[in-house]
């Protein structure tokens, strides 16, 4: 066994031992969320920081190891897809995030986190980008905000 593969095995074992006892908020900190409204859908750009061990693990093995945690951040939505992820950010796409009603797309406030473990700590900065380019920013939130956009 080479030194590199030995180190990789040790890191993987440590990750497996530590991960079940840690919640996502223990090793990933969401700093900013930007929600882009796209008809009844929405994309979410997340900016986050990782603890040191997780950062090293992701640099070696890639961001696929973060996929379930990133998807669970939007766990109150039904149809969430991870578009991209890297060491400091990710983009997720939610089909059917809003609903069409009387010429408008309505997006209800939806908690961040999983149904079993909603986010208790506020996200420092949450912005909504409307289709026409207007941006509204909210601070220290634990859920998306009630927003709407005019149907084109």
Buried (B, 14 or more C-beta within 10 A) or exposed (E): EEEEEEEBEEBBEEBEEBBEEBEBBEBBBBEBBBBBBBEBBBBBBBBBBBEEBBBEBBEEEEBEBBEEBBBBBBBBBEEBEBEEBEBEBBBBBBEEBBEEEEEEBBBBEBBBBBEEEEBEEBBBBBBBBBBEEEEEEBEEBBBBBEBBBEEE
